[in-house]
Amino acid sequence: MARPPLLPNTTSIKGKHAAMYVRMSSTPQDHSIEHQCARLQQFANEHNLEIVKMYADAGKSGLRINGRDGLQELIADVQARRADFTIVLVYDVSRWGRFQDTDEGAYYEYICRQAGIQVIYCAEPFANDGSAIASVLKGIKRTMAAEYSRELSAKVFAAQCRFAAKGFKMGGLVGYGLRRISYDRNGQLRRVLGAGERKASITDRVRIALGTPSEIAIIKQIYAWYLDEHCGDTEIADRLNQKKICPERGDCWKPWHVKAILTNEKYMGRIVFNRGTAKLSTNRTTNPQNEWISVDDGLPQIITSEVFQRAIGERKRRMQPRDRTAMIAALRALYGRYGYVTAALIDAEKGIPGHTYFSKQFGTLADAYLAADLPPSKTLQYARTKHAIHQTLLTTTANIKRYVELAGGSFTFCKHRWSLLINDSVVLKIVVARARHDADGRIRWRIPLHTPPVPDFVICLQMNIENTDVKAYFLLPLVDFTEGHIILRAEHPEDRIQYQHTSIAAMFGI
């Protein structure tokens, strides 16, 4: 190991307190958490530093900050000026991160430096003192760390493709009615793996085998219900739950359980690998079909290829866009038959799509009822109001963020979903006041104020009487109010008008 560098800029350090950051992406590594801690503690002892806090990310990839709670907490403490240390000790540049954009690692270090906190790489042969040579070496090290991940990813993917072509399973859930069987590197059978159980050795390989005869019978029954009785995913799930049959995951069957069985080629004996790519922690993208690795005889067939293709064709037919006029007519027919319409009635009716399809086509199920001139229930009216309120909150939050950034300020979310921290000092809480009717039928808007977490200001969005859009905006400083809430009355439109604005833009002076 290289001799530890002297602490850079010793004369400018304000104190002797330091924090350590350690990271390990997987268990079988030389740079374990314990090894890093020992090395950092040794460095601290050599330079008369006191370790006051440790941030750790065990089993976390260094490709990005997402999921790394330790590094996120460190950066949050630094930005909020909660850090009671002036130095952060890190084993080496790669432990800080293997970011594919090397500027990202530099950015997080810059955040620390702006707050007067130095980042020291204890096992590197250079002092992180801001000199030209240190900057060059850090840039090289960051590039090497990123390149290591890229090369390793390419090697692992190439090996996965080779093993997938031989019929081995490359991770992921096996599916209902199937089992994983592990084999050693010589092809000798080890054992059947249970749900969530890992193979014994990294050199072991896994193949898929059939489950119990009763599970095989259930899979065939699902295809029969879908093709012969024209049942949908929801109805099939309900039938399986009534029979008290346990799914692969969870306590009860969901429509997506059924869809997975009806759309996966492995039930006709075909194993497909490389449908999509999410290399180096990037967002998953779908690969063209000519890049797929397909093994047609990867496991015994449960259903024939002809039955599987029929199921795929039936799903495509059912998913074709429906004529809105025909959908409205179907709702009116249900109402004429029963005197009411519910999601359960829609799902149980054969020949029409499920209630979720109606919701997607019309916005909400209540909107579909209105299009068919049907009286929606109070439950659906409230659901429609909730939908409008949620969309209003999303739009308002985005606008506030935009206006704050235009003004040169900073914007972060607090733990409470609709609470915002502006310029690291002012807390805004966004609330929506929907129109309600009291016992006498009068319209009221209730605005909560002193509810936890208590902010500095409340931005209230007053909905119109129909609760479909915003009627007015209020900016309420809590220092002006002692009560827990205030009530706006329809018969007093001038009430609290001194706090009222016509838009969020006007509230920010734009």
DOMARTOR-754365 format. One line per field, with one value per residue (C-alpha): x, y, z. Coordinates in nm, 3 decimals, padded with zeros to 5 digits. Example, Ala and Ser with C-alpha at 12.3 -4.5 7.8 and 13.67 -1.06 7.14 Angstrom:
% residues 2
xx: (01.230,01.367)
yy: (-00.450,-00.106)
zz: (00.780,00.714)
END
This chain:
% residues 510
xx: (00.000,00.130,00.242,-00.052,-00.033,-00.006,-00.327,-00.364,-00.389,-00.328,-00.311,-00.658,-00.841,-01.076,-01.104,-00.998,-01.332,-01.375,-01.636,-01.570,-01.756,-01.731,-01.895,-01.893,-02.089,-02.097,-01.988,-01.690,-01.459,-01.113,-01.222,-01.476,-01.644,-01.429,-01.109,-01.197,-01.290,-00.963,-00.762,-00.950,-00.917,-00.543,-00.521,-00.716,-00.484,-00.176,-00.306,-00.462,-00.820,-01.132,-01.393,-01.734,-01.960,-01.962,-02.167,-02.188,-02.337,-02.309,-02.392,-02.449,-02.319,-02.109,-02.252,-02.495,-02.613,-02.965,-03.010,-02.693,-02.850,-02.512,-02.380,-02.719,-02.725,-02.370,-02.451,-02.777,-02.596,-02.335,-02.591,-02.807,-02.499,-02.562,-02.214,-02.010,-01.690,-01.458,-01.306,-01.451,-01.222,-01.272,-01.064,-01.002,-01.165,-01.354,-01.522,-01.658,-01.816,-01.772,-01.994,-02.009,-02.010,-01.690,-01.812,-02.080,-01.822,-01.645,-01.979,-02.046,-01.692,-01.742,-02.056,-01.846,-01.570,-01.819,-01.930,-01.570,-01.535,-01.240,-01.263,-00.947,-00.875,-00.659,-00.529,-00.443,-00.075,-00.159,-00.287,-00.627,-00.501,-00.644,-00.308,-00.278,-00.118,-00.389,-00.664,-00.505,-00.459,-00.815,-00.950,-00.752,-00.866,-01.230,-01.202,-01.034,-01.308,-01.579,-01.396,-01.356,-01.735,-01.785,-01.535,-01.675,-02.029,-01.926,-01.753,-02.045,-02.297,-02.095,-02.082,-02.457,-02.528,-02.316,-02.489,-02.836,-02.776,-02.713,-03.050,-02.942,-03.154,-02.990,-03.163,-03.511,-03.829,-03.896,-04.275,-04.573,-04.562,-04.186,-03.880,-03.510,-03.259,-02.891,-02.603,-02.235,-01.970,-01.937,-02.306,-02.388,-02.727,-02.712,-03.069,-03.398,-03.382,-03.663,-03.822,-03.558,-03.282,-02.948,-02.725,-02.448,-02.155,-02.096,-01.986,-02.316,-02.568,-02.948,-03.201,-03.581,-03.791,-04.164,-04.343,-04.606,-04.879,-05.145,-04.964,-04.936,-05.311,-05.380,-05.175,-05.368,-05.694,-05.596,-05.546,-05.879,-06.064,-05.900,-05.951,-06.261,-06.468,-06.333,-06.253,-06.035,-05.730,-05.932,-06.203,-05.946,-05.765,-06.096,-06.168,-05.826,-05.870,-06.210,-06.043,-05.783,-05.492,-05.169,-04.980,-04.604,-04.580,-04.818,-05.127,-05.373,-05.384,-05.373,-05.450,-05.079,-05.012,-05.249,-05.110,-04.757,-04.868,-05.059,-04.779,-04.452,-04.305,-04.147,-04.484,-04.451,-04.090,-03.904,-03.649,-03.575,-03.287,-03.184,-03.529,-03.420,-03.107,-03.038,-02.659,-02.461,-02.774,-02.929,-03.301,-03.421,-03.461,-03.620,-03.383,-03.476,-03.593,-03.289,-03.075,-03.280,-03.131,-03.401,-03.383,-03.690,-03.638,-03.515,-03.766,-04.063,-04.379,-04.680,-04.898,-04.840,-04.707,-05.041,-05.233,-04.981,-05.009,-05.388,-05.364,-05.132,-05.365,-05.666,-05.490,-05.406,-05.767,-05.896,-05.645,-05.743,-05.883,-06.254,-06.505,-06.605,-06.965,-06.986,-06.832,-07.087,-07.367,-07.238,-07.247,-07.601,-07.706,-07.563,-07.743,-08.069,-08.035,-07.932,-08.023,-07.663,-07.311,-07.004,-06.650,-06.742,-07.038,-06.818,-06.554,-06.812,-06.976,-06.842,-06.765,-06.663,-06.326,-06.263,-06.320,-05.950,-05.979,-06.279,-06.078,-05.786,-06.008,-06.218,-05.978,-06.163,-06.453,-06.666,-06.592,-06.702,-07.031,-07.079,-07.012,-07.288,-07.520,-07.525,-07.541,-07.207,-07.206,-07.068,-06.765,-06.684,-06.749,-06.496,-06.252,-06.285,-06.220,-05.911,-05.781,-05.827,-05.659,-05.361,-05.307,-05.336,-05.071,-04.831,-04.875,-04.840,-04.524,-04.365,-04.455,-04.314,-03.989,-03.965,-04.033,-03.785,-03.513,-03.594,-03.541,-03.202,-03.313,-03.282,-03.559,-03.567,-03.844,-03.894,-03.991,-04.357,-04.457,-04.605,-04.360,-04.082,-03.761,-03.678,-03.323,-03.242,-03.441,-03.812,-04.054,-04.364,-04.650,-04.897,-05.254,-05.572,-05.904,-06.189,-06.544,-06.766,-07.126,-07.205,-07.519,-07.720,-07.599,-07.367,-07.034,-06.720,-06.344,-06.133,-05.761,-05.541,-05.253,-05.080,-05.065,-04.733,-04.493,-04.558,-04.421,-04.335,-04.594,-04.895,-04.981,-05.350,-05.519,-05.890,-06.090,-06.404,-06.747,-06.731,-06.380,-06.252,-06.011,-05.842,-06.052,-05.793,-05.447,-05.360,-05.016,-05.063,-04.775,-04.827,-04.710,-05.041,-05.255,-05.293,-05.583,-05.524,-05.731,-05.937,-06.269,-06.356,-06.727,-06.895,-07.116,-06.808,-06.589,-06.379,-06.261,-05.878,-05.851,-05.530,-05.358,-05.516,-05.340,-05.467,-05.194,-04.874,-04.681,-04.840,-04.755,-04.387,-04.410,-04.382)
yy: (00.000,00.346,00.571,00.783,01.140,01.428,01.609,01.885,02.247,02.168,02.531,02.608,02.332,02.482,02.178,01.823,01.656,01.427,01.194,00.879,00.754,00.384,00.190,-00.170,-00.282,-00.658,-00.900,-01.079,-00.778,-00.697,-00.345,-00.459,-00.211,-00.333,-00.300,00.055,00.158,00.023,00.209,00.537,00.509,00.452,00.766,00.963,00.848,00.939,01.294,01.348,01.354,01.254,01.054,01.188,01.025,00.747,00.729,00.383,00.224,-00.154,-00.357,-00.047,00.017,00.327,00.398,00.661,00.825,00.675,00.417,00.522,00.644,00.704,00.941,01.110,01.172,01.307,01.554,01.655,01.723,01.930,02.133,02.194,02.300,02.024,01.877,01.894,01.802,01.972,01.667,01.361,01.059,00.820,00.512,00.599,00.768,00.454,00.428,00.782,00.650,00.494,00.754,00.713,01.091,01.171,01.527,01.387,01.267,01.602,01.780,01.607,01.683,02.046,02.066,01.964,02.209,02.496,02.423,02.434,02.056,01.875,01.528,01.321,00.998,00.816,00.530,00.742,00.839,01.210,01.479,01.620,01.977,02.144,02.152,02.095,01.753,01.644,01.757,01.565,01.249,01.269,01.303,00.998,00.799,00.888,00.786,00.459,00.386,00.448,00.245,-00.047,-00.066,-00.044,-00.322,-00.541,-00.486,-00.590,-00.906,-01.006,-00.946,-01.154,-01.440,-01.411,-01.435,-01.751,-01.921,-01.806,-01.961,-02.293,-02.275,-02.147,-01.892,-01.551,-01.420,-01.284,-01.450,-01.796,-01.767,-01.958,-02.334,-02.343,-02.419,-02.331,-02.615,-02.543,-02.737,-02.716,-02.616,-02.981,-03.015,-03.220,-03.159,-02.974,-02.905,-02.731,-02.366,-02.224,-01.882,-01.616,-01.874,-01.809,-02.066,-02.208,-02.091,-01.816,-02.085,-02.274,-02.251,-02.256,-02.423,-02.407,-02.715,-02.779,-02.736,-02.963,-03.130,-02.919,-02.597,-02.722,-02.790,-02.435,-02.285,-02.487,-02.385,-02.016,-02.050,-02.232,-01.960,-01.691,-01.850,-02.067,-01.872,-01.528,-01.428,-01.126,-01.107,-00.964,-01.230,-01.510,-01.368,-01.356,-01.720,-01.830,-01.635,-01.796,-02.135,-02.016,-02.095,-01.922,-01.725,-01.715,-01.391,-01.224,-01.344,-01.328,-01.326,-00.994,-00.931,-00.884,-01.237,-01.373,-01.154,-01.278,-01.638,-01.559,-01.358,-01.533,-01.778,-01.995,-02.166,-02.304,-02.410,-02.109,-01.911,-01.556,-01.340,-00.980,-00.840,-00.518,-00.345,-00.156,-00.159,00.049,00.146,00.331,00.328,00.009,00.018,-00.244,-00.419,-00.501,-00.858,-00.957,-00.904,-01.141,-01.477,-01.740,-02.110,-02.293,-02.613,-02.453,-02.644,-02.882,-02.731,-02.668,-02.540,-02.576,-02.297,-02.290,-02.222,-01.956,-01.775,-01.785,-01.619,-01.349,-01.285,-01.268,-01.014,-00.796,-00.814,-00.714,-00.430,-00.268,00.083,00.069,00.304,00.555,00.556,00.179,00.208,00.474,00.253,-00.038,00.174,00.287,-00.074,-00.177,00.112,00.020,-00.339,-00.281,00.082,00.156,00.095,-00.006,-00.114,-00.471,-00.474,-00.350,-00.614,-00.891,-00.795,-01.002,-00.837,-00.499,-00.386,-00.362,-00.053,00.045,00.074,00.305,00.516,00.546,00.640,00.900,01.025,00.876,00.636,00.928,01.109,00.799,00.802,01.170,01.104,00.843,01.083,00.851,00.984,00.900,00.780,00.994,00.767,00.829,01.200,01.211,01.004,01.254,01.538,01.360,01.317,01.688,01.784,01.556,01.697,02.051,01.978,01.835,02.134,02.387,02.223,02.226,02.594,02.692,02.512,02.691,03.037,02.987,02.883,03.179,03.405,03.243,03.058,02.696,02.442,02.109,01.878,01.822,01.485,01.585,01.535,01.878,02.078,02.267,02.424,02.750,02.890,02.653,02.878,02.914,02.621,02.633,02.391,02.350,02.266,02.234,02.357,02.180,02.308,02.138,02.176,02.216,02.083,02.382,02.338,02.640,02.617,02.626,02.591,02.474,02.568,02.382,02.591,02.470,02.101,01.916,01.979,02.347,02.565,02.934,02.995,02.805,02.829,02.744,02.647,02.722,02.496,02.612,02.495,02.191,02.102,02.077,02.374,02.635,02.939,03.147,03.130,03.237,03.297,03.278,03.362,03.161,03.447,03.620,03.332,03.165,02.934,02.583,02.648,02.913,02.886,03.064,03.122,03.153,03.436,03.640,03.648,03.935,03.738,03.715,03.902,04.070,03.730,03.640,03.620,03.545,03.289,03.133,03.356,03.667,03.537,03.530,03.868,03.728)
zz: (00.000,-00.085,00.198,00.321,00.194,00.432,00.507,00.245,00.345,00.712,00.815,00.671,00.859,01.116,01.343,01.412,01.352,01.053,00.902,00.705,00.400,00.306,00.025,-00.094,-00.398,-00.320,-00.049,-00.215,-00.234,-00.104,-00.005,00.255,00.487,00.778,00.574,00.470,00.824,00.962,00.699,00.752,01.131,01.087,00.872,01.132,01.410,01.207,01.153,01.497,01.369,01.562,01.370,01.473,01.214,00.958,00.638,00.481,00.170,00.199,-00.109,-00.323,-00.673,-00.723,-01.069,-00.944,-00.624,-00.643,-00.369,-00.188,00.135,00.298,00.032,00.002,00.378,00.365,00.087,00.259,00.588,00.406,00.212,00.520,00.718,00.973,00.942,01.263,01.080,00.834,00.666,00.492,00.472,00.180,00.102,-00.264,-00.564,-00.668,-00.324,-00.376,-00.694,-01.035,-01.199,-01.576,-01.606,-01.419,-01.360,-01.126,-00.875,-00.900,-00.844,-00.512,-00.399,-00.503,-00.285,00.013,-00.073,-00.105,00.252,00.374,00.398,00.243,00.089,00.151,-00.041,00.212,-00.004,-00.307,-00.371,-00.400,-00.169,-00.263,-00.220,-00.532,-00.708,-01.082,-01.041,-00.793,-01.032,-01.321,-01.114,-00.979,-01.331,-01.441,-01.139,-01.196,-01.561,-01.463,-01.208,-01.468,-01.733,-01.493,-01.457,-01.834,-01.904,-01.628,-01.758,-02.109,-01.983,-01.760,-02.039,-02.286,-02.036,-01.971,-02.343,-02.372,-02.080,-02.190,-02.533,-02.353,-02.181,-01.839,-01.651,-01.603,-01.291,-01.233,-01.108,-01.242,-01.266,-01.133,-01.189,-01.249,-01.034,-01.038,-01.020,-00.960,-01.113,-01.030,-01.284,-01.391,-01.468,-01.158,-01.000,-00.667,-00.550,-00.619,-00.510,-00.302,-00.347,-00.284,-00.230,-00.393,-00.559,-00.342,-00.554,-00.807,-01.056,-01.025,-01.308,-01.292,-01.520,-01.514,-01.443,-01.411,-01.082,-00.926,-01.135,-00.963,-01.066,-01.424,-01.422,-01.296,-01.582,-01.839,-01.672,-01.697,-02.074,-02.105,-01.914,-02.123,-02.466,-02.432,-02.179,-02.282,-01.924,-01.857,-01.632,-01.343,-01.359,-01.378,-01.074,-00.885,-00.971,-00.849,-00.527,-00.471,-00.505,-00.247,-00.476,-00.375,-00.643,-00.687,-00.489,-00.248,-00.067,-00.353,-00.731,-00.912,-01.282,-01.353,-01.220,-01.481,-01.758,-01.685,-01.740,-02.058,-02.223,-02.131,-02.384,-02.115,-02.066,-02.418,-02.352,-02.491,-02.289,-02.410,-02.286,-02.364,-02.435,-02.271,-02.148,-01.827,-01.825,-01.579,-01.380,-01.673,-01.749,-01.911,-02.289,-02.515,-02.756,-03.116,-03.159,-03.366,-03.052,-02.840,-02.741,-02.775,-02.681,-02.807,-02.609,-02.288,-02.073,-02.119,-02.265,-02.045,-02.328,-02.702,-02.920,-03.104,-02.781,-02.678,-03.012,-02.984,-02.643,-02.778,-03.071,-02.840,-02.617,-02.917,-03.030,-02.687,-02.659,-02.988,-02.939,-02.869,-03.020,-02.752,-02.878,-02.829,-02.482,-02.382,-02.518,-02.309,-01.993,-02.068,-02.126,-01.789,-01.618,-01.788,-01.670,-01.307,-01.233,-01.140,-01.272,-01.073,-01.155,-01.054,-01.295,-01.579,-01.512,-01.494,-01.825,-02.113,-02.444,-02.303,-02.161,-01.788,-01.575,-01.593,-01.971,-01.931,-01.685,-01.927,-02.220,-02.038,-01.770,-01.473,-01.434,-01.318,-01.646,-01.837,-01.645,-01.725,-02.095,-02.084,-01.896,-01.595,-01.238,-01.075,-00.717,-00.436,-00.420,-00.785,-00.751,-00.469,-00.676,-00.959,-00.714,-00.578,-00.931,-01.005,-00.676,-00.741,-01.089,-00.949,-00.686,-00.944,-01.176,-00.893,-00.758,-01.103,-01.150,-00.810,-00.887,-01.222,-01.076,-00.790,-01.034,-01.260,-00.959,-00.894,-00.581,-00.470,-00.433,-00.248,-00.127,00.245,00.390,00.373,00.010,-00.051,00.163,-00.012,00.119,-00.061,-00.046,00.243,00.480,00.397,00.418,00.197,00.231,-00.055,00.046,-00.157,-00.021,-00.198,-00.195,00.060,00.171,00.540,00.711,00.585,00.225,00.234,00.045,00.259,00.200,00.495,00.491,00.746,00.881,01.196,01.105,01.118,00.966,01.045,00.759,00.733,00.460,00.328,-00.039,-00.063,-00.388,-00.356,-00.589,-00.767,-00.662,-00.895,-00.765,-01.120,-01.131,-00.913,-00.829,-00.638,-00.483,-00.128,00.024,00.401,00.641,00.958,01.179,01.093,01.221,01.559,01.476,01.343,01.030,00.858,00.676,00.351,00.287,-00.052,00.076,00.178,-00.137,00.000,00.304,00.329,00.001,00.119,00.087,-00.247,-00.585,-00.932,-01.012,-00.883,-01.124,-00.971,-00.625,-00.726,-00.895,-01.247)
END
